[in-house]
Amino acid sequence: AGVDLDLDRVLPEVLRTSYERAQIIATHPVATAKFFNCLIQSILKCLVLEGVLGPTKAYFGTVESQDRGSLHLHLLIWLKHEYTPAQLKENIQNQDFRDDLLKYLEDVVKEDLDLFREEANDGTSTTSDISVSIQETGPITDEVVPACLSTPNPDSGDFHRIFCKDSDTSKTCRMRMPRVLVKTSNIDLSIGQITMRRSHPWTNNFNEWLKSACRFNMDIKFIRSGNDAKALVYYITDYVTKSTLAFHDMFALAQQGVKSIEQQRVTNSIDTPI
């Protein structure tokens, strides 16, 4: 986006502040959009269509811009299977089918970090033939942006601090955090509700392959039928019918318009001879 970055030395002063990065995005919207499109196309082609979530029949996505100008994607993916909602409801009564379904879901959707405790970073990188010890970099690791570091061990005492970027004293989280912990995955046969195992209260649902490939925040959910399907219909309808401009955006435009009119009035009064 018109900004030179030394990828061998990704430090905070190189990446600028969050405000400066937002300025770069706003100043180079075309370059930002092209990069985002390249990233998403690569993810869809190399991961989604190659079966990271299973055989895929189709997908549909819509891109939105956040208030600061950065882009994000809402994506629906249809898996390649021949089960109708009625057939799924019938098959879910079978214990073997339920076990296979939960095994699949626990493989592609994570709501905890238990698996990564055993595979946690031991301080060395295996991305090349030469192992590089993180400890060898010395105090410089304290200055590097956390997102650019290798994933730390979830058992680490400062694990939460590393990923905690913002602090907020609010007692109510609009993202419904912390989430309720669930010991084992289960399916409610009466309504078909699927509840996944969760041992960490502060993580979104994620797929580790997609997340590690993009280093982004994500939320992923399997939609079968029942309450989840109803919630999905409401979610999509809400997005389709919502205003293209948020209230604070319209208010800012109105405020700018009033300022422009007042400025024009002052200019006219100065130019008008007495």
N, C-alpha and C positions, 0 to 999 in steps of 0.2 A: 504494500500500500504506500509506496514511495518512501519507506523508512528502512534504512540499512540496519541490520541486526547481526551482531557477531554471535553465531550459534554456539561457538566454543566457549563463550563467556557470557552466559545469560544471567545477568545480575539485575537487581531492581532498577539501578540507574540506567541500564540499557533498555529495559522494557518500559520505562517511564512510569508515572503514577497512573492510577485508574482513571483519573480525570483526563490526563494527557492521552491515554490510550483511547478513551471515548472521543476525544477531539480528532484523533487520527481516523477513527472509524467514520465520524461525521464528515471529515474533510475528503475522504477517499471512499465514498459509498460504492462506486463501481468496482474498484479493486477488492473491497471487502466482500461484495456479493459474488464476484468471480471465484475468490478463494473458497467461500462457503459452498458454492455450487460444486467446485472441484472436490472438496472434502466429502460432501454428501454423495456425489456420484460414485466416488471410489468406495465408500462404505457400502452402498447398495450393491455395487457390482461384485466387490471382492469378499464381502462378508455375508450380507443378507441373502443375496441370490445364490451364493455358494453353500448356504445351508447352516449358518452359524446358529440359527434358531430352529432348524429343521427344514425339510423341503417346502419351498415357498411357491404359492400359486400366483399371487399378485400383491401389489402394494399401492398405496395412495398417500401422498404427503402434501402438507401445506406449510409454507414458510411464513413466519411472522418476524416482525422487528420489535425488539424491546425498546423501552423509552430512550435508552442511551444509544440506540442505533444498531446494536449487534443482532445477528439473526439466529433464529432457532427453528427447529422442525418438529411438527406434529405428524406422526406417521402411523398409518394402519397397515398391518401385514396379514394377509390371508394365508394360512398354512394349507399345504396340499394334502387334504384328506377328504373322504366322501361321507363323513358323518353329518347328518342333519341335526338340528337342536333336539328333535324328538328322539333320535337314535342315541345321541350323547346322554340324554336323560335316562334312557333305558339301560345303556351300557354301564352307566355310573353305579348301578346297583350291584354290578359284578365286582367282587373283591380284587381279582387279578387285574381287571381293567383299571380300577382305582389306583392300585399299587403302581402300575406302569405309567399312568398319567402323572402321578405325584413324583415319580422318579424322573420323568422327563422334565417336569416343571422345575424341580430342584436343580437340575443340570443347567438349564438355560436362564433361570431367573433366581438371583440371589437377594436375600434380605438380611444377610448377616456376613460376618467376616471370618467365620470359623475355619473355612477351607484354607484361607490364606495365612493362618497362623503357622501351619506346618510348612507352607511354601514361602514364608516371609523372607525378605531380603536379608542376607547374612553379611552385607557390607561389600559384596563384590558384584560386578556386572558381568554377565555372560553374553552380552550382545555382540561381542567380537572375540577374536581368538586370544586377545590379550586381556586378562582379568585386571580390572582397575579397582583398587580398594578405595572406598569412600573415605576411610579414615586418612588416607594419604593426602587428601585435599585440604586437611586442616580446618581452620576456622572459616574458610571460605564457604563451607556448606551452610553456615548460619546466615549468609547473605543471599544465597540463591533462592529464587522464588520457589516455594514448596511444590508447585505443580510441575516444576522441571526436575525435581529430585526423584529418585527411585522410591517406590511405595514402601513406607516404613512398616515395621512389625506392629500389627494391631495390639500385641501385648505390651508394647512400649508404654512407659508411664506418661510420656508427653505426646502420645498419639493424637489425642483430641486437640491439643494445643496446636499441633502442626497444621491441622486442617481447619482450625477455627480462625477464619479471616475477620469476621465482624462480631462485635459483641452487642448484645441487646438485653436490656433489663425487662423487656415485656414478658409477662407471665403467660400470654396466650400466643401460640404460634399458628400462623395462618396455614402452614404446611402440615398441621396436625402432629408436630413433633413434641415430645418423644412418642414413638409408636409403642403399642402394646406388644410385649414379648410373647412369643408363641413357642412352646417346647417342641411340638411335632406338627408337621403338615397334616391337614385333614380336610375332608369333604363332608359338608352337611347334606345328607341324602334327602332331607325334606325339601330344601330349597335349592340345592345344587351349588351352594356357596363354597368356594375353594379358599382355604386359609393356609398360607404358606408359613413354614417355620421361620421364626425371627428371633435372633439372640442379641441383636444390636438395635437400640432404640433410635439411633440418630442417622441411619442410612436410608436412602431411597432404594427402591427396587432397582436392580441393575443386572446387566449381563457383562461379565468381566472382559470378554473379548472385544465387545463394542466400546466399553469404557476405556480399556487400556489402549485401544487403537486411536481414540480421539482425545483422550484426557479431558472429557467434558462431563458435566452433570447430566444425569438422565433419570427417567422414571419409566419402567416397563411393566406391563401387566398382561396376563393371559385372560382373554375374554371368552368365556364359554357360553353361558346363557344365564337366565335368572336375573338376580339383582345387578350383577356386573354388566349385563347387556343393557339393562334399563339405564344404569348410570352412564354407559357409553353413549346411548342415544341422547340423553340430556346434555352430556358434555359437548357432543358434536353440534347439536342444535343451538346450544348457547354460543358456540364459537361462530357458527354460520350467521346468526342473527345479531351479533353484537355490533356496536358502532365501530367504524373504522378509526375513530379518534376517541381517546379516553377523555374524561371530563377535564382533567388537568391540562391536557393538550389544547382543548378548545378554549379553556380559560386563558391560557398563555397567549393564544392567537388573538383573543378578544382584547386582552391587555395591551398587546403590541399594536393592535389597530387603534385603540384609544390614544396611545402615546403618539402614533403617527399623525392622527387628526389634530391633537393639541400642538404638536410641533409645527404642522402646516399653518395652524391658526396664528401662532407666534410669528412665523416667518412672514405671513401676509400682513400682519399688523406693523412689522418693521418696514416692509417695502412700501406700505401705503403712506403717501405724503400727508402731512397735517394741513 
